Amino acid sequence: MITTELLILNFEEIRRRSILLWESIPTDFYTWRPDKGAMTSREMVRHVLESEHLYHVIMSRGGMIGDYVSPWTNMPYTTIRDELEFAKYFREDFLSAIQGFNPGELETIIIFREDVGQISNLGKYLLKVAYHEAVHAGQLLSYLRTLGIDRPLIWD
């Protein structure tokens, strides 16, 4: 297996587990948050989906956000399934872009995030992108635990 295949496998495995988790959130709790400063459950799901698209844009621009306008801007919240369906095209485009890199490019392409003072080669940057989704999965698991809602088995 080459490096890009492993990266994609990691992204797909994280998303598979996220979907199990996201679909276990009862609709009555979509707007619940542990405190005023936290995201609601549905905001967190959208944040993960939207951020992946933003990370793809940043990757394509070598680290610059520029004049980015999110496709989710002004889009009303719907169901988790609708959010996933909307994000499907962007997800496929992102994974396709990763497939287009060779192992050397993962080492030599530098992503400089001036806005946050972060410099990484492309391979490391992509691992950080995957980690972002995994962290939010952990947050949502804690939301469900706090609410006393059964959590799905995502550790298969």
N, C-alpha and C positions, 0 to 999 in steps of 0.2 A: 504494500500500500504506500502511495506517495503522500507527502506532507499535506497537499491540498485535500486529498481524499480523507485523511484523518481529521482535518479541520472541519470538513463538511459533516463527517460522521458525528463529531462532537456537537456541532450546531443542531443537527437533526435529533440527536439523542436528548439534548437539553430541551428542545422545543416539544418533543414527544411527551416528556415528563411535565413540562409547563402546561400543556393542553390538558393532561389528566387532572392537574391541579385546578386550572382555570374552570374547567367544566364541572368541577365539584362544588363550586361556589353557588349556594342557593341565590336565586335572583333577589330574594328579600334582603340579602346582605351585600348587594353590589355597591351600595352607597355607604356602607359602614366603614368607619375608620377608627383606629385606636385613640386618636387625639386630633385636635383641630389642625395641627401642622402636618399630619400624615395624609398620604393619598388614600382615596377609597379603593376598594378592591377593583372596581372596573377602571378607575383612573390608572391603577398600576398596570393592569393588562394592556391598556392602550399605550401607556408610557413605554413598556417593553417593545411593543410592535412598532411604535413610531420611532423610538430610539434606534432600533436596528436599521431603519431606513436612513435616519440621520447619519449613523455611523458609516453606512454605505456611501453616502454623499461625501462625507469627510474623507473616506478612503479614496474615492475617485478624484478628489481635489487635492490629494497629498497632505491633508490635515486642515485645510481651510473650510470654514463653514460658509463664508461669503453671504450671498443674498438668498440663502435657503428659505424656502417657504414650504412648510409641511403639507402634504396632501390631506392630513387630518384636520387642518385648520377649519374651524367652524362646522365640523362634521358632528352631528348630534350623537350622543351615546346610544347604543342599541344593545344587542345581546353579545355575549362572548363569541358565539358562532359567527355572527355578522362581522364582528371586529376581525376575526381570523380570515373570513372570506375576503374582506376588503384588503387585508395585508398580504394575501396570497401572491399577487403579482409582484409586489415589492420584495417579498421573501425569495421567490424564484429568481428574480433579477440579481439579488445579493449573492445567493449561492452560485449562480452562474458566473458572476464576476470572480468569485474565489476560485472556481474551477479553471479560470483562464490564466491563473498565475502558475509559474513554475517554481520549484523549490528555491532556486537562486534568487528569484524576485522577492520571495518571502523574507529573505535575509537582507537584500540590498535596497529595496524600496523603503524609504524613510517617511513615516507619518509624523509630522511636527504639528502638534496641537498648541498653537501659540496662545489660544484663549485660556488654556489650563496649564501651560508650561510643561507639556508632555512630549517626549520624543521617543519613538519606538520604531523598530523595523516592522514591516507589514505583518509578519507572522505573530509577533508579540502583540501587536495592536488587535489582531483578530481574536486572540485568546482573551484579551481584556473585554472585547465586545461580548463574547460568549459568557464570560464571568458575570457581566452585568445582569443578564437574564437569570442566571443561577442565583444570584443574590436576592433578586426580587421574588423568586420562587420560595426561598427561605422566609422572606417577610410574609408572604401570603400564607405559608404554612403556620406561622405564628398567629396570624389573624384568625385562621380557622380554629386553632387550639384555644385561643382566648375566648372565642365565641362558643366553644364546646361542640363544634361541628366535626363530625368524622372526617379525618383527612385521608385522601387516597394514598394507596401504596405506590409511591413513585420510586422506590428503591429496589425494583425488581432486578 
